[in-house]
Amino acid sequence: MDDDRPDVLLTGLLFYDLVLTGLGKPPTPGEEIWTAGMGCGPGGIANLAVAASRFGLRTSLATVFGDDFYGEYCRDVLCDQEDIDLSLSRTADGWPTPVTVSLAAGRDRALVTHGQEPPYSQDALMGDPPEARTALVHIEAEPREWIAKAAANGTHVYADVGWDPTQEWSRDLLDQLALCHAFLPNETEAMAYTRTDSAVAALGTLAELVPVAVVTRGGDGAVAVDQTTGEYAEVPALDVDVLDATGAGDVFGASFVTASLGGWPLAERLRFAVLAAGLSVQHHGGALAAPGWYGVDRWWRSLTDPELRKTYGFLADRLPADVGPPVHHAPVTPPARHH
């Protein structure tokens, strides 16, 4: 490594996730469904943090933990198990860690969350952010001061955006892309914000606003333009059985950053991100479904399809010699604490 800055700087809301899978269909009012599939673990911003850390990136996370069982459990997993730097994070007295129950049915899910606004804002947590190679951010209608500070520090900002519940899709939000190195919306968001009718048309508009534009297309893969290299790439998704799609977009973003920091060609960056996201949806939960180098290496070694071996042949040169230990997937029940 050429410097000791964090590779990735993150802030956002953390959740304790309880994910129920194998439902077949969502329950109707008054109905009880039994299912054999369940997993628990940290979620929300933890999805990005774990996905990045499992690819060997030095990951610094600023979030708020409640002073309760859920907060303590999530802190232990992120710090001790996943080796994430939590020095910018805080524990809030008397504030409950948000808890989300996710009912995963088919390729979609329904969420119910218990929680309150955190007592510290992103700007309060970050203060003057440390210099970092990249920051993965979620841009919202109200700009965050810390993002401008990070960009001024020379940090490359990789941004995504969420669903707009007002459905106004204000183009003012795109003004924040002036601070960003890359923007990675999904096709619904991209078309809505750019007032276009296809992912490729949306990409064309976004490419004029940010050096690297990526539009993810779910089961149809992803398209991207890198103005810094003049590259255009379009890749298909992997054909996988979806157990739980929670956090797949976060795994895509963290994987794309990993490959970008490695200086890979755009098509390889996209294929790698699509692969990692595809591997993640085959496990429960968001954060702990991230494959890391271990999961990608396992997939590559077990691959027999000649076409895929050719398409992903670049992995032979990209996989590190040490892919690390097997990753921990979401447990059904949190392990008992040993005092």
N, C-alpha and C positions, 0 to 999 in steps of 0.2 A: 504494500500500500504506500502511496506517495505522501499521505498525510494522516493525521490522527483525528480529523473531524468526524462526527457521526456521518454515516452514509445516508441515513434517512432520519428526518425530523418529522414527528407526528403529534397532532393534538386533536382531541375530539371526545365525545361522550362514550364511556364504557358501559356495557350491559353485562349482566349475568344471563346467559341464554339457556333455556331448557327447550330442546327440540324433539318433537314427536314425529316419527316418520312411519311410512307403511300404512297410511290411513285409507288409501283407495279414494276416498272422497271426504270433503270436510263434513263434520257433524252438523246436523240440523238442530234447532232449538228443541230441548227435551230429550235429545238422543244421547246415548253413551256409546262410545266406540272404544274397544280394547285394541291395543297395538303392541307388537313385540319390539318396535324400534324406538330407541330413545338415546339422547346424548346430552351432556351438559358441558358448559365451559364459558370462558370469557367471550364476549361478542362486541359489536359496535366497532370502535376504533381499534380494539384488540385484533380484529380480523386482519387489518393492514399490518399491524406491528408484528404479529406472529409470522405472517406470510413473508415479510421482509427478513426477519431475523433467521428464519429457517433456510434462507438462501445465503446465509453468512454475512448479511449486511449489518453493520453496527447501527443499531436502531435505538433512537431516543424518543420516548413517549411522555407527553405531558397530558395527564388526565386526572380525574377525581375519583377516588375510591370512597365508598361509604364506610363508616366504622361498624360494619356488621359482618356476619358470616360470609355473605356473597362477596363483599369487597376484599376481605382478607384472603378468601380462596382465590379470587382473580389475581390479586397482587402476588401471591405465592407462585401461581402458575406462570405469570409473565416474567417475574424476576428470576425465580430459582430454576424453573423448568426450561423457559424459553430464552433466558439470557438477554432480556430487554432492559435498557437503562431507564429507570424510573425516577431519576434524581429531580426531574422537573415536575413530577406528579405530587399530588397532595391527598391526604385522607381527611375527610370532612366530618367533624363531630355531629352526631344527631341527624345526618343526612343519609337516607337509604339508597344503597346501590340500586340503580334501575334493573328490573328483572323483566325479561321478555320470554313469553311462551310462544314458540313457533310451531304451527301445525302444518307439516309439509305433506301436500297431496299432489301427485302427478309432478308437473314441472314447476309448480308454483307453491306458495305458502301463504298462510294467514298469520298475523302477528297480534298478540295482546301484550301490552307493556304496562308495568306498574312503575311509576317514578315521578320525580319532581325536577324542576330546573336545577342544575348544579349551582353551588354557591360561588364558584369561581368561573369567570369567563375564559375563553381561549387566550385573549390578550393578557389577562391577569396571570395565567399559568405560564405563558411564554415570556412575558416581560420583554427584555431585549434578547431575542432568540440567539442561541449559540450558532456560530458558523457551522454549516453542514453542507455536504455535497448536494443533497436533494431534500426536498420536503414534499410529502404527499398530502394534498389539501382538498377539502370539500368546499367549493365556493358557494356562498349563499347570497341572498339579496343584499344583506348588510355587510360591506367589506370588513375584513379583519385587519387591524393595524399590523399585527405581527407578520403577516404575509408580505407586506410591502418592506418591512424591515429585513426579513429573510432574503428577499430578492435583492435588496441593496447590499447585503452581505456577500452576494455572489452565489447564493444557493439557487439551484435550478428547481423551480416550482412545477410539480406535476399535479394537475388539478382534475377533479371530476365534479359532478353536479348531481343533485337529486331531483326527484319528481317535484313539480311545482303544484301544491294542492290548490292554488288559486287558478291554475291553468291559464294564467296571463302570459307566462313565458317572457318576462320583460327582457328586452334586448340590452337593457342597461347592465345586466349581469355580465354580459360578454365584455364590457369595458375592463373588467378585472383580468382578462386574458393578457393585457399589456404587461402584467407582472409575471406571466407564466412562460415556462419553457415548453410545456406540453399540456394538452387538454384531451381527456379520455371519456367523453360521454357515451351513453348508449344511443342507438339510432333514434329511439322515440324522443329523447331529450334533444339530440342534435338537430333533428328535423324541426322540432317545435321552436327552439331558440333561433334557428336560422331562417324559419318560414320557407323551408324547402320540402320537396315531396319524395326524396330518396336519400339513403345514407351517403351515396357518392356525391350528390349535389350538396348536402350538408357539409361533407368533408371539404369540398371546394371552397365554400364560404369560410369555414373555420381556419383553413390553411392560410388565409390572408391575415388572420388575427394572431396566430401563435406559431412558433417555429415547427413544432411537431404536433400534428392533429391525428387523433385516432378515434374511430367510431366503432364501437362494439355492436355486434348484431346477433347476440345469443346463439341460437342453433345454426346461424348462417356464418359464424366466424367474425372477422373484423377486417376493416380497411384503414389505411393510414397513409399520410404524407409527411415526409421529413424535409422541410425547406432548407435545412442546413446542409443536407447531402444531395438534395434533388431526387430522393427516392420516393417511389409510390409502391405500395404493396397491398395485396388482397389475399387473405388466407381463409380456408374453410374451418369450421369447427370440427372437433373430433366426434365420432359417433360413440357416445357413451350412455350408459344407463344412469339417469339422474336419481340419486337418493334424496339429496337435499341441496338446493341451489344457494342456500344462505352463504353470503360472503364471496361468491364466485367472482364478482366484479372486483373485489378488493384483492383477491389472489392474482387476477389479471394485471391490476395496476402495479402491485409489488414485483411481479415477475418481469413486467415491461421495464421497470426501473432497474432491476438487477441486470438485465441484458443490455440496457442503455449504458449503465456504468461500465459494462464490459466492452463497450464500443462495437457491438455486433451490428451487422447490416440490418436494415429495417425489416425485411421479410423474416429473418431469423428471430428478431425481437418479438414480432407478432406471433409467429408459430410457437415460440416458447411460452408466451403469455396465454395463448389459446390452450396449449397443452396443460399448463399448470392449473388453469381454471377448470378444465375438463376433468383432471384428476381429483380436484377438490370436491366436486359435486357427488362423488361416489362415497363420501363419508358424511357422518352427522356433523351438524354445527358449522359455525363460521370459522373462527380462529384455528381450532385444532384439526380442521380438515385440510389445512394448507400442506402441500406435499413436500416442500423443501427440496434440496438437492437429492436427499435420500429417496424420496418418492419418484422423482424424475428418473433417477438412475435405475430404480427397480423396474419402472415401465420400459425404459430403453433396453435393458438386458432381457426382458421377457418378450420383446416385440418380435413377432414372426412374419407379419404382413410385409411383403417385399416393397410395396409401394410406399408404405409409411416409413420403412427403414431408409428408403432412398430420400424421401422428403425431409426426414428428421436426422439425416446422416451427419449434419453439423454438430449434433450432440456429442459425437465421438471425440471431437476436439474441445468441446466447451465444458463437459462435465469435469469437476475438480477431482483430483486423485483421491481426496478424502471427502466422501459425501456425508460423513457424520453418522451418528447412531440412528436406529429406527425412530421415526417421529411418534409422539404420543397422540393418539386420536381421542376424541371426546369420550370420557367415561359415562356409563349409564348413571352412576351415582358418584358424587364427589368422594374421594378417599377420606377415611377417618383421619383426624389430626392426631399426630403423635407428639405429646408434650414431654 
